[in-house]
Amino acid sequence: MRPAPCPNPPGAGPWSIPLVRHLAVIVALKLMFLFLLWFLFFRLPDGVPRPGIDVHRHIAGPAGSAHTLDKNEVRP
C-alpha cells in the first residue's frame, strides 16, 4: 500500500494552500474598500492649509520680507 500524497509538497510555500489564497483575496478587497471610503469621505477639502503651517506661524511668527542693503545704506 502506498502512502497518501502530501497535500503541500515541501518548498511549495504558503500560496499553494487554498485557504491562504482565499483569505489574502478577502483582506485585499477589504483594504481597497476602506481606502475607497477614506478617499470619498475623509479627505481634507481643497483650500484648507496644511496642519503644520499654523503651528509654525504660532512659534516663529509670520514670515517677513527679506531686506537687502543698498550700496549707500549703512548697517544700524
C-alpha positions in Angstrom: 0.0 0.0 0.0 1.3 3.4 -1.0 1.2 6.4 1.4 -1.2 9.2 0.7 0.4 12.1 -1.3 1.3 15.1 0.7 -1.2 18.0 0.0 1.6 20.6 0.2 4.9 19.4 -1.1 7.9 20.8 0.8 9.1 24.1 -0.7 5.7 24.9 -2.3 5.2 27.9 0.0 2.0 29.2 1.7 0.4 30.3 -1.6 -0.3 26.7 -2.5 -2.8 26.4 0.3 -6.3 27.4 -1.0 -7.4 28.9 2.4 -4.4 31.2 2.4 -5.1 32.4 -1.1 -8.8 33.0 -0.2 -8.0 34.9 3.0 -5.4 37.1 1.1 -8.1 38.0 -1.5 -10.6 38.9 1.2 -8.0 41.1 3.0 -7.0 42.8 -0.2 -10.7 43.5 -1.1 -11.4 44.9 2.4 -8.3 47.2 2.2 -9.4 48.5 -1.2 -12.9 49.2 0.2 -11.6 51.0 3.2 -9.2 53.2 1.1 -12.2 53.9 -1.2 -14.3 55.1 1.7 -11.4 57.2 3.0 -10.8 58.7 -0.4 -14.5 59.6 -0.9 -15.4 60.9 2.6 -12.4 61.7 4.8 -10.0 63.8 2.8 -9.4 67.4 3.6 -11.3 69.8 1.3 -9.5 71.9 -1.2 -8.2 75.2 0.1 -7.5 74.0 3.7 -4.0 74.8 4.8 -1.7 72.0 5.9 -1.9 71.2 9.6 1.7 72.1 10.4 1.5 75.6 8.9 -0.5 77.1 11.8 1.9 75.7 14.4 4.9 77.1 12.5 3.3 80.6 12.4 2.5 80.4 16.1 6.0 79.5 17.1 8.1 81.5 14.5 5.7 84.3 13.8 4.6 85.5 10.3 7.2 85.3 7.6 8.8 88.7 7.0 10.2 90.1 3.7 13.9 89.9 3.2 15.6 93.3 3.3 18.8 93.8 1.4 21.2 96.7 1.9 21.8 99.1 -1.0 25.3 100.3 -1.7 24.6 103.6 0.1 22.9 102.1 3.2 24.8 101.7 6.4 24.0 98.8 8.8 22.5 100.0 12.1 
